[in-house]
Amino acid sequence: MLNRRRGPTPRRHRVVASPIRLPVAALVFSLAYGTVGFMVIEGFGLLNAVYMTVTTLTTVGFGEIEPLNPDGRLFTLSLIAIGFTAVFTLLAVLTSLVASGQFGRSLTRRSMRQRIEALRDHYVVCAFGRVGRSAVEELAAQGADVVVVEVDPSLEPDMIEAGVLYVLDDPMREDVLERAGIARARGLLCAVDSDASNVYITLLARARNPDLFIIGRASSPESVEALERAGSNRVVSPYRLSGTRMAALAFQPAMLEFVDMVSVAPDLRIEELVLGERSALAGATVRDAASPYEGVMIMAVRSADGSLLVPPRADTELNVGDLLIIVGPMDALSDLAKRAR
């Protein structure tokens, strides 16, 4: 069983709470100090003592409830010194936070946490480097909800500019993955530039969500097997993928251009659909499933037993659990996706 790495919230998530904690505590102490002092030295009741303390600290100047004796006046001077120090320190800290933008960022993160908590079936992307950023852009283009987990605070402006939800913390902490909604997520993309980190994140995520679809990044061939054993459903090696694509472009440029065109065309997509137990397409043929839609083609069918038909015959019967690879307009594919559930 994995050890749950839980600990105190990192310091950067208390950028507002930590600086103002001391002046707020001093202000509370001033209120208590003044109230108790007026009750003990002047014999005031609780209400009168609180009233005198507040009017003294706020400099309202309503005057004394009762004449103060010399001890009371000395005590009032000490209360003014302590209270004014606390108030002006608090104002200085708040002004500094607002001017530096930390206060606004803290409010943004709080709002972001609430939005993340409301997500379901979203994708979690670990790291916002070159690979992670490209993955986020593609997922967003497909209309998917995305949460980025990034440990480097210098990338926060880039994530804000991209308009993506994010958690600014270490993705190798289980509590951080939970804040990203890993238990409710549909998929996880481990795009950290360390294979060891990706393996560990995969182990944490798989333990937290057994149904999660995990894609791991492997920089070295030796890490592919480790990621698969850790629980990755798919493993991608950016360097190997780049080399394979370059070779394919050398021999089959037209084919890759077609695939790229389908990927970036505004109203054309390649999608995969799995027929659910109540799917309206179960029992239909490939011809019956595609014919109601203009421009839709079922390119491949993989049955539940793993057999693959590329391309399938028009009279091929579709069954529950079949995976379909379909190309066509987005509206048509959206309707097909509803019928496939």
C-alpha positions in Angstrom: 0.0 0.0 0.0 1.2 3.5 -0.9 2.1 5.8 1.9 -0.1 8.8 1.9 2.1 11.9 1.9 0.0 14.4 3.8 1.5 17.4 5.5 0.9 21.0 6.2 -0.1 23.2 3.3 3.0 24.6 1.6 4.0 28.2 2.4 3.1 29.6 -1.0 -0.5 28.7 -0.4 -0.5 31.0 2.7 0.9 34.1 1.0 -1.9 36.2 2.5 -2.6 34.4 5.8 1.0 34.4 7.0 1.9 38.1 6.7 -1.3 39.4 8.3 -1.5 36.8 11.0 0.8 38.7 13.4 -0.8 42.2 13.1 -4.3 40.6 13.3 -3.2 38.8 16.5 -1.8 42.1 17.8 -5.1 43.8 17.1 -7.1 41.1 18.9 -4.7 41.3 21.8 -5.2 45.1 21.9 -9.0 44.6 22.2 -8.6 42.1 24.9 -5.9 44.1 26.7 -8.1 47.2 26.7 -11.3 45.5 27.8 -9.6 43.7 30.7 -7.6 46.7 31.7 -10.7 49.0 31.9 -12.6 46.4 33.9 -9.8 45.9 36.4 -8.4 49.4 36.7 -11.6 51.5 36.4 -14.1 48.9 37.4 -16.1 49.2 34.2 -18.7 46.6 33.2 -18.0 44.4 30.1 -20.0 46.6 27.7 -18.5 49.9 28.9 -15.0 48.4 28.8 -15.4 47.2 25.2 -16.9 50.5 24.3 -14.0 52.5 25.7 -11.5 50.2 24.1 -13.1 50.5 20.6 -13.5 54.3 20.8 -9.9 54.6 22.0 -8.5 52.4 19.2 -10.6 54.0 16.4 -10.0 57.6 17.7 -13.7 58.3 17.4 -13.4 60.7 20.3 -16.8 60.4 22.0 -15.2 61.1 25.3 -14.9 59.1 28.5 -17.9 57.3 30.0 -16.6 58.2 33.4 -13.7 60.3 34.4 -10.5 58.3 34.5 -8.1 58.2 37.4 -4.4 58.7 36.8 -3.8 54.9 36.5 -6.6 54.7 34.0 -5.1 57.5 31.9 -1.7 55.8 31.9 -3.3 52.6 30.9 -5.2 54.4 28.1 -1.9 55.8 26.7 -0.4 52.3 26.7 -3.5 51.0 24.9 -3.2 53.7 22.3 0.5 52.8 21.7 -0.2 49.1 21.3 -3.4 49.5 19.3 -2.1 52.0 16.9 1.0 49.9 16.2 -1.3 46.9 15.4 -3.7 48.8 13.2 -1.0 50.6 11.1 1.0 47.4 10.8 -2.1 45.6 9.5 -2.8 48.5 7.0 0.8 48.4 5.8 0.8 44.7 5.2 -2.6 44.8 3.4 -1.3 47.7 1.2 1.8 45.7 0.4 -0.2 42.6 -0.5 -2.5 44.5 -2.8 0.4 46.4 -4.4 2.4 43.3 -5.1 -0.6 41.4 -6.5 -0.4 38.6 -3.9 -3.8 39.5 -2.5 -5.4 39.2 -6.0 -3.6 36.0 -6.7 -4.8 34.5 -3.4 -8.4 35.4 -4.2 -7.9 33.9 -7.7 -6.6 30.6 -6.3 -9.5 30.4 -3.8 -12.0 30.9 -6.6 -10.1 28.4 -8.7 -10.2 25.7 -5.9 -14.0 26.1 -5.8 -14.3 25.7 -9.6 -12.0 22.6 -9.5 -14.1 21.0 -6.7 -17.1 21.3 -9.0 -15.5 19.5 -11.9 -16.3 15.9 -13.0 -14.8 13.8 -15.8 -12.0 16.3 -16.4 -8.3 15.8 -17.3 -5.4 16.4 -15.0 -2.1 17.5 -16.6 1.0 17.3 -14.5 3.5 20.0 -15.5 3.1 23.0 -17.8 6.2 22.6 -19.8 6.4 22.3 -23.6 4.7 18.9 -23.7 2.1 19.7 -21.0 1.3 23.0 -22.6 0.7 21.4 -26.0 -1.5 18.7 -24.4 -3.5 21.4 -22.6 -4.1 23.4 -25.8 -5.3 20.3 -27.6 -7.6 19.2 -24.8 -9.1 22.7 -24.5 -9.6 22.8 -28.3 -11.7 19.6 -27.9 -13.8 21.3 -25.2 -12.5 19.2 -22.3 -12.1 20.6 -18.8 -8.5 20.6 -17.7 -6.6 21.1 -14.4 -2.9 21.7 -14.5 -0.7 20.7 -11.6 2.6 22.7 -11.7 5.2 23.1 -9.0 7.1 26.1 -10.6 5.5 29.4 -9.5 7.2 31.3 -12.4 4.8 29.6 -14.8 1.7 30.9 -13.0 1.4 33.9 -15.4 1.5 31.6 -18.4 -1.3 29.4 -16.9 -3.4 32.5 -16.2 -2.8 33.8 -19.7 -3.9 30.3 -21.1 -7.1 30.6 -19.0 -6.6 27.1 -17.5 -7.5 25.9 -14.0 -4.4 25.0 -12.0 -3.0 23.9 -8.7 0.4 25.5 -7.9 2.1 22.7 -6.0 4.1 19.5 -6.3 2.2 16.8 -8.3 4.2 14.1 -6.4 2.0 14.8 -3.3 -1.1 12.8 -3.0 -3.0 15.6 -1.3 -2.2 17.9 -4.2 -3.6 15.3 -6.7 -6.7 15.2 -4.6 -7.0 19.0 -4.8 -6.9 18.6 -8.6 -9.8 16.2 -8.4 -8.0 13.1 -9.4 -10.7 10.9 -7.9 -13.3 12.5 -10.1 -11.1 12.8 -13.2 -11.4 11.0 -16.5 -7.8 11.1 -17.4 -4.3 12.0 -16.3 -1.4 13.1 -18.4 2.0 12.8 -16.7 4.1 15.3 -18.6 6.9 15.9 -16.0 10.4 15.9 -17.5 11.5 13.3 -15.0 10.6 9.6 -15.7 10.9 8.7 -12.0 8.5 11.5 -11.1 6.0 10.3 -13.7 6.2 6.7 -12.4 5.5 7.9 -8.8 2.6 10.2 -9.9 1.1 7.3 -11.9 1.3 5.0 -8.8 -0.4 7.6 -6.6 -3.1 8.4 -9.2 -3.8 4.7 -9.9 -4.2 3.9 -6.2 -6.6 6.9 -5.8 -8.7 6.2 -9.0 -8.5 2.6 -10.4 -10.7 3.6 -13.5 -8.5 6.6 -14.4 -7.1 6.6 -18.0 -3.4 7.5 -17.5 -0.9 8.6 -20.2 2.7 8.7 -19.1 5.7 10.5 -20.7 8.9 8.5 -21.0 12.2 10.2 -21.9 14.1 6.9 -22.0 13.1 3.5 -23.5 13.8 1.9 -20.1 11.1 3.9 -18.4 8.3 2.6 -20.7 7.9 -0.7 -19.0 8.2 0.9 -15.5 5.3 3.3 -16.4 3.2 0.5 -17.7 3.8 -1.5 -14.5 2.9 1.5 -12.4 -0.5 1.7 -14.1 -0.2 3.8 -17.3 -2.6 2.9 -20.0 -0.5 4.4 -22.6 3.1 5.6 -22.7 4.4 8.3 -25.0 8.1 9.0 -25.8 8.3 12.5 -27.3 11.7 11.9 -28.8 10.8 8.6 -30.3 7.5 10.0 -31.6 9.3 12.9 -33.2 11.7 10.6 -35.0 9.0 8.3 -36.2 7.0 11.3 -37.5 10.0 12.7 -39.3 10.6 9.3 -41.0 6.9 9.1 -41.9 7.0 12.6 -43.4 9.9 11.5 -45.6 8.0 8.5 -47.0 4.3 9.3 -46.7 3.9 13.1 -46.5 0.4 13.2 -48.1 -0.9 10.7 -45.5 0.4 12.7 -42.6 -0.9 15.9 -44.1 -4.4 14.4 -44.3 -4.2 13.3 -40.6 -3.0 16.8 -39.6 -5.8 18.4 -41.6 -8.4 16.3 -39.9 -6.8 17.1 -36.5 -6.9 20.9 -37.0 -9.9 21.4 -39.2 -12.5 23.5 -37.4 -15.4 21.2 -38.1 -13.7 17.8 -38.6 -12.5 15.3 -36.0 -11.3 11.8 -35.5 -13.0 10.3 -32.5 -13.2 6.9 -30.7 -16.5 5.7 -29.3 -17.2 2.7 -27.1 -20.7 1.2 -27.3 -22.3 1.1 -23.8 -24.7 -1.5 -22.6 -27.7 0.6 -23.5 -26.3 1.9 -26.7 -28.8 2.5 -29.5 -26.1 1.4 -32.0 -25.7 -2.1 -30.5 -27.0 -4.6 -33.1 -26.9 -2.1 -36.0 -24.5 -2.4 -38.9 -21.7 -0.1 -39.8 -23.8 1.2 -42.7 -26.9 1.8 -40.5 -24.8 3.7 -37.9 -23.1 6.0 -40.4 -25.7 6.6 -43.1 -27.9 9.1 -41.2 -24.9 11.5 -41.1 -23.3 13.3 -44.0 -19.5 13.0 -44.1 -19.2 10.4 -41.4 -17.0 7.3 -41.9 -16.3 4.5 -39.5 -12.7 3.7 -40.2 -12.1 0.9 -37.8 -13.9 -1.4 -35.3 -12.2 -3.2 -32.4 -14.4 -5.7 -30.8 -14.4 -6.5 -27.1 -12.2 -9.6 -27.6 -9.5 -7.4 -29.2 -10.0 -8.3 -32.9 -9.6 -5.3 -35.2 -11.3 -4.6 -38.5 -9.7 -1.9 -40.7 -11.8 -0.9 -42.5 -14.9 -2.7 -41.4 -17.4 -4.1 -44.0 -20.6 -2.2 -44.4 -22.6 -5.1 -43.1 -20.4 -5.6 -40.0 -22.7 -5.8 -36.9 -21.8 -3.6 -33.9 -22.0 -5.0 -30.4 -21.8 -3.7 -26.9 -18.1 -3.0 -25.9 -17.0 -2.4 -29.5 -14.6 0.5 -30.0 -15.2 2.6 -33.1 -12.8 4.9 -34.8 -14.8 7.5 -36.7 -14.0 10.6 -38.8 -16.6 13.3 -39.5 -18.1 16.6 -38.6 -18.1 17.5 -34.9 -21.9 17.9 -34.7 -22.5 14.4 -36.2 -19.9 12.9 -33.9 -21.5 14.5 -30.9 -24.8 12.9 -31.8 -23.2 9.6 -32.4 -21.4 9.8 -29.0 -24.8 10.2 -27.3 -26.2 7.2 -29.2 -23.1 5.1 -28.3 -23.6 5.5 -24.5 
